[in-house]
Amino acid sequence: MRRTHHWLKQHWKLLCSTVLVLGCMSVQAQTLQVVTEDSSYSAFKDGKVVGPASDVVEQLLAAAGVTDYRVALYPWARAYDMARLEPNVMIYPILRSAEREALFKWVGELDEVTPLFYRLRERHDIVINQLSDVGNYTVGVVRDDSRQKYLEAKGFNKMVVSANNLDNLRKLLNGQVALVPMPEREARVQCEELHVAFDQLESVYALDELSRGLYVALSLKTPAETVQRVITAFARLKDDGTVARAMAR
């Protein structure tokens, strides 16, 4: 009986050790989830996520030696929550701000942008001389985007929320909102996608307070070794001009 008990005890220890090792291997080998939204920097085409920022990320992961990853395009709110709450997630492009600083591991800057408030050029009744004037009109925003958070913090409440930038612009064109805040690059690309002339829009106010860098970032629970390799690889791509060439497209 003692020998049987001893045998069971030894094999139980071995089994537990094996499970622990396999568990650790599973964590280490976890696929990196790479998430983004539909924008002028990334889009879904011919079964693949493409765009200037996506090109940079693809080259970045190759340079960092990260081969086990999956790129997916989501509404911004979902992509943001995944990167904020889940382990082993890369998100791009994301505005870097004081509020977000401690929420992510920041890899490197892709671009710098300033959101502009756009109206339809024909809407001469919409007059914006200062930020407070925006409160007189309905504003289209993207759910959980930094612009929505900023306007809420300023006390604006006439906001219509969309899942993505394209739907936001559609609402401006359809007269559902009077203003939308977005960088010029974003406005131009979205107009092109909707087959609308960019000159139908007119910028009426610059949100200089939201001039920020657009970054690649990693979730806090991404392995430290992965974080360091990705940061180092991005610095090399930045130094050799790869990032600048891709973002200039």
C-alpha positions as CSV (number, residue, x, y, z in Angstrom):
1,M,0.0,0.0,0.0
2,R,2.8,2.4,0.9
3,R,4.6,1.6,-2.4
4,T,1.4,2.3,-4.3
5,H,0.9,5.6,-2.5
6,H,4.6,6.6,-3.2
7,W,4.2,5.7,-6.9
8,L,1.0,7.8,-7.2
9,K,2.6,10.7,-5.4
10,Q,5.7,10.7,-7.7
11,H,3.6,10.4,-10.8
12,W,1.3,13.2,-9.6
13,K,4.3,15.5,-9.2
14,L,5.6,14.6,-12.7
15,L,2.2,15.2,-14.2
16,C,1.9,18.6,-12.5
17,S,5.4,19.6,-13.7
18,T,4.5,18.6,-17.2
19,V,1.3,20.6,-17.2
20,L,3.2,23.6,-15.8
21,V,5.9,23.4,-18.5
22,L,3.3,23.0,-21.3
23,G,1.4,26.0,-19.9
24,C,4.5,28.1,-20.0
25,M,5.3,27.0,-23.5
26,S,1.7,27.9,-24.5
27,V,2.0,31.4,-23.1
28,Q,5.4,32.0,-24.8
29,A,4.1,30.7,-28.1
30,Q,0.9,32.7,-28.0
31,T,0.0,34.4,-31.3
32,L,0.5,38.1,-31.4
33,Q,-2.9,39.7,-32.2
34,V,-2.3,42.8,-34.4
35,V,-5.4,45.1,-34.5
36,T,-6.3,48.2,-36.4
37,E,-9.3,50.1,-37.7
38,D,-10.5,51.1,-41.2
39,S,-8.8,54.4,-41.9
40,S,-6.5,56.1,-44.4
41,Y,-3.6,54.1,-42.8
42,S,-5.2,50.7,-43.0
43,A,-8.0,49.0,-44.8
44,F,-9.2,45.5,-45.8
45,K,-8.7,44.7,-49.5
46,D,-8.5,41.5,-51.4
47,G,-8.7,39.4,-48.3
48,K,-5.9,41.3,-46.5
49,V,-5.3,44.3,-44.3
50,V,-3.3,46.8,-46.3
51,G,-2.3,50.5,-46.2
52,P,0.8,52.6,-45.4
53,A,0.7,51.9,-41.6
54,S,0.0,48.2,-42.3
55,D,3.0,48.0,-44.6
56,V,5.2,49.5,-41.8
57,V,3.9,47.0,-39.3
58,E,4.5,44.0,-41.6
59,Q,8.1,45.1,-42.1
60,L,8.4,45.8,-38.4
61,L,7.3,42.3,-37.4
62,A,9.7,40.7,-39.9
63,A,12.6,42.8,-38.7
64,A,11.7,41.9,-35.1
65,G,11.6,38.2,-35.9
66,V,7.9,37.9,-34.9
67,T,6.4,35.3,-37.3
68,D,3.4,34.1,-35.3
69,Y,0.9,36.9,-35.6
70,R,-2.6,37.6,-37.0
71,V,-3.6,41.0,-38.3
72,A,-7.3,41.9,-38.1
73,L,-9.4,45.0,-38.7
74,Y,-12.1,46.0,-36.2
75,P,-14.2,48.9,-35.2
76,W,-12.0,51.2,-33.2
77,A,-13.8,50.6,-29.8
78,R,-13.2,46.9,-30.0
79,A,-9.5,47.2,-31.2
80,Y,-8.8,49.6,-28.4
81,D,-10.4,47.4,-25.7
82,M,-8.4,44.4,-27.0
83,A,-5.1,46.3,-26.7
84,R,-6.0,47.8,-23.4
85,L,-7.3,44.6,-21.7
86,E,-5.8,41.5,-23.4
87,P,-2.2,40.1,-23.4
88,N,0.0,40.0,-26.5
89,V,-1.8,42.6,-28.6
90,M,-0.3,45.2,-31.0
91,I,-2.5,48.2,-32.0
92,Y,-1.9,50.8,-34.7
93,P,-2.2,53.6,-35.5
94,I,-3.1,55.0,-32.0
95,L,-2.8,58.6,-30.8
96,R,-0.4,58.9,-27.8
97,S,-1.8,61.1,-25.0
98,A,-1.3,61.7,-21.3
99,E,-4.5,59.7,-20.6
100,R,-3.2,56.7,-22.5
101,E,0.4,56.8,-21.5
102,A,0.3,54.2,-18.8
103,L,-2.1,51.9,-20.6
104,F,0.3,50.6,-23.3
105,K,3.9,49.9,-24.2
106,W,4.7,52.5,-26.8
107,V,6.7,51.3,-29.8
108,G,7.3,54.2,-32.1
109,E,5.7,57.1,-34.0
110,L,4.2,56.6,-37.5
111,D,2.9,60.1,-38.2
112,E,1.8,63.3,-36.6
113,V,-1.7,64.7,-37.1
114,T,-4.0,67.6,-36.3
115,P,-7.8,67.0,-36.4
116,L,-9.8,69.7,-38.3
117,F,-13.5,70.3,-38.0
118,Y,-15.0,69.9,-41.5
119,R,-18.4,71.0,-42.7
120,L,-20.0,70.7,-46.1
121,R,-18.8,73.7,-48.1
122,E,-22.4,74.7,-48.9
123,R,-23.3,75.0,-45.2
124,H,-22.6,78.7,-44.8
125,D,-24.9,78.7,-41.8
126,I,-22.3,76.8,-39.8
127,V,-19.9,79.4,-38.3
128,I,-17.0,78.4,-36.0
129,N,-14.8,81.2,-34.7
130,Q,-13.8,79.4,-31.5
131,L,-14.1,75.9,-30.0
132,S,-17.1,76.8,-27.9
133,D,-19.1,77.5,-31.1
134,V,-18.9,73.8,-31.9
135,G,-21.4,73.2,-29.1
136,N,-24.1,74.8,-31.2
137,Y,-24.0,72.0,-33.8
138,T,-24.2,68.2,-34.0
139,V,-20.8,66.6,-34.3
140,G,-20.0,63.1,-35.7
141,V,-17.4,61.1,-33.8
142,V,-16.1,57.6,-33.7
143,R,-16.9,55.5,-30.6
144,D,-14.1,55.7,-27.9
145,D,-11.9,57.7,-30.2
146,S,-9.7,60.4,-28.6
147,R,-11.8,63.2,-30.3
148,Q,-15.0,61.9,-28.7
149,K,-13.3,61.7,-25.3
150,Y,-11.8,65.2,-25.7
151,L,-15.2,66.8,-26.7
152,E,-17.0,65.0,-23.8
153,A,-14.4,66.4,-21.4
154,K,-15.1,69.9,-22.7
155,G,-18.8,69.4,-22.0
156,F,-20.1,69.0,-25.6
157,N,-23.1,66.7,-25.8
158,K,-24.5,67.1,-29.3
159,M,-22.5,64.1,-30.6
160,V,-23.6,61.3,-33.0
161,V,-21.4,58.2,-32.5
162,S,-20.3,56.0,-35.4
163,A,-18.4,52.7,-35.4
164,N,-15.8,54.0,-37.9
165,N,-14.5,57.0,-39.8
166,L,-16.3,56.1,-43.0
167,D,-19.7,56.0,-41.4
168,N,-18.9,59.2,-39.7
169,L,-18.2,61.0,-43.0
170,R,-21.3,59.5,-44.5
171,K,-23.4,61.1,-41.8
172,L,-21.8,64.5,-42.7
173,L,-22.6,64.0,-46.4
174,N,-26.2,62.9,-45.6
175,G,-26.8,65.9,-43.3
176,Q,-27.1,63.8,-40.1
177,V,-24.3,65.8,-38.5
178,A,-23.1,69.3,-39.1
179,L,-19.4,68.8,-38.3
180,V,-16.8,66.0,-38.2
181,P,-13.3,66.2,-36.7
182,M,-10.6,64.4,-38.7
183,P,-7.1,65.0,-40.1
184,E,-6.9,66.2,-43.7
185,R,-5.3,62.9,-44.8
186,E,-8.2,61.0,-43.4
187,A,-10.8,63.2,-44.9
188,R,-9.2,63.0,-48.4
189,V,-8.9,59.2,-48.3
190,Q,-12.4,58.7,-47.0
191,C,-13.8,61.0,-49.7
192,E,-12.0,59.0,-52.3
193,E,-13.5,55.8,-50.9
194,L,-17.0,57.2,-51.1
195,H,-16.4,58.7,-54.6
196,V,-17.0,62.2,-53.3
197,A,-14.9,65.2,-54.3
198,F,-12.8,66.4,-51.4
199,D,-13.6,70.1,-52.2
200,Q,-17.2,69.4,-51.1
201,L,-15.8,69.7,-47.6
202,E,-14.4,72.8,-45.9
203,S,-12.2,72.9,-42.8
204,V,-13.5,75.5,-40.3
205,Y,-11.5,75.0,-37.1
206,A,-8.2,73.2,-36.2
207,L,-8.1,71.2,-33.0
208,D,-4.5,72.1,-32.2
209,E,-4.9,70.8,-28.6
210,L,-5.2,67.3,-30.2
211,S,-2.1,67.5,-32.4
212,R,-0.5,64.2,-31.5
213,G,1.7,61.5,-32.8
214,L,0.2,58.4,-34.2
215,Y,1.9,55.3,-32.8
216,V,2.3,51.6,-32.9
217,A,1.7,50.3,-29.3
218,L,1.6,46.9,-27.5
219,S,-0.6,45.8,-24.6
220,L,0.9,45.9,-21.2
221,K,0.9,42.1,-20.8
222,T,3.0,41.5,-23.9
223,P,6.2,39.6,-23.0
224,A,9.1,42.0,-22.3
225,E,11.4,40.3,-24.8
226,T,8.9,40.8,-27.6
227,V,8.4,44.5,-26.6
228,Q,12.1,45.1,-26.6
229,R,12.7,43.4,-30.0
230,V,9.8,45.3,-31.6
231,I,10.9,48.7,-30.2
232,T,14.5,48.1,-31.4
233,A,13.3,47.0,-34.9
234,F,11.0,50.1,-35.2
235,A,13.9,52.4,-34.3
236,R,15.9,50.8,-37.2
237,L,13.1,51.3,-39.6
238,K,12.7,54.9,-38.5
239,D,16.4,55.6,-38.9
240,D,16.7,54.1,-42.4
241,G,13.7,56.0,-43.7
242,T,11.3,53.0,-44.2
243,V,8.6,54.5,-42.0
244,A,8.8,58.0,-43.6
245,R,8.6,56.5,-47.1
246,A,5.6,54.3,-46.3
247,M,3.7,57.1,-44.6
248,A,4.3,59.6,-47.4
249,R,2.2,57.5,-49.8
